[in-house]
């Protein structure tokens, strides 16, 4: 797989790990609730009855199977992470540093765009000011006056635009280099769990987990046993 596919698989594994953890976080999924009707204590001739009142998820997996599933998925993610690290180390481009730097460039470009759009301006607010003077009789008299609000940019907008153009070009060039690296860089790794390529898209986590466990809830346990036997 290439680096882009490896990153997609990392996200898939993360979603699956979270889904497994969330399943175990739900107390209803890890406990069986039995309601015992002790009729015989009141009427000896009557039989006691038991009812399963559990409110488990529709998947109803064995908690121990889910624990083992999480462990298998975590090992898969650790192995994939190591393979990605090795692939990055062999690249002429420092992928992580370049990506982080470009993130900062893209963020600051929004600031430069904002600054380049600003204009010096003035607004007149008529009769918004109020003052007082003494008239000839010595009485205090109010009067109204206009207020002019002047907004002046404190920077060279032309220089900001030049910086914006230069930074946009650098960001675009870096993005292309990163995109090329994602496709051309190969990751020496083979998945051990049966996660097909179509599960690395935008499918809901529940569907992804189901593809790992299998519809009958036993597939993952068999997979884990096979992995442990290696």
Order of alpha helices (4+ residues) and beta strands (2+ residues): alpha-alpha-beta-beta-alpha-alpha-beta-beta-alpha-alpha-alpha
